[in-house]
Amino acid sequence: MDIDLTPQLPKKLYGGDGGSYYSWSPAELPMLRHGNIGAAKLALEKNGFALPRYSDSAKVAYVLQGNGVAGIVLPEKEEKVIAIRKGDAIALPFGVVTWWFNKEATDLVVLFLGDTSKAHKSGEFTDLFLTGANGIFNGFCTEFVCRAWDLDEASVKSLVKSQTGTGIVKLKEGAKMAEPKKEHRDGMALNCEEAPLDVDVKNGGRVVVLNTKNLPLVGEVGLGADLVRLDGSAMCSPGFSCDSALQVTYIVKGSGRAEVVGVDGKKVLETRVKAGNLFIVPRFFVVSKIGDPEGMEWFSIISTPNPVFTHLAGSIGVWKALSPEVMEAAFNVDADLVKRFSSKRASDAIFFPPSN
């Protein structure tokens, strides 16, 4: 595989006083198109309002920063208005209509990762807006809209033409907005920073896995996800997805090194990664990361709702399962070296603290 895997930052697509929308381009990150993956980021300033829209792709949203309100309408369901905060993961299946609002001084930043296999353009999300200068009803003649909405011509023109903003607008200070309801969060969002840990290694790292057990809607999206927090100078075990899934990783904060190795033992990526970078690990390729002294945190989606990984080091690594005789023959070494090799990392799982 000769596709460039170099981590990339997003480019701004549109925005204004209320905020901006950014996207990663398949032209700069070819694995997006190759893997049918889309990636984008919404940043809302105070009183920023992302107009109601739906997408051609199923997604997982992850709140990177701030607090806000999201409106979510699943097909033929009532609107769910939920309070969102840093660390929230939200599954957004096909056909869902969403809007986003930030009334706080701190910017609200939301990451979107999803499957573009059925999208208009492979590797890109296309949003279709219900209102605004590019809203879909601008394309219908007035007669059609009057009959659809059962309204007179003047009312229809006011509804369709009054909002001149595109995608994101800034509301006036004190503008009324739908209030979130606590019960609406149930089954709609999971806070990955507060959820029970699936892996917890002292001085190593922690993992929370998003799957159909803790957020059933990811089954409809067809994606799984995880939040990984790697402690300073710790290492994440080399491993691969053993169910033919792609791993799409966004570095939330911190920095470190990453290496990816593929077919015939060929290293396909050796790079430094930092907050804001996005990179993709191809199917069955092995990836490992080492954090800088300040540590590193990343959010990943995996192109299956209940991912399974095989690790190539540590107490749950495949080497612990293989018999000594097989390893002697495979490595072409003596029994003493295999014994020493097998005794290492006997209690470390997935994360390895820095050596003293």
Disulfide bonds with the S-S distance in Angstrom:
none
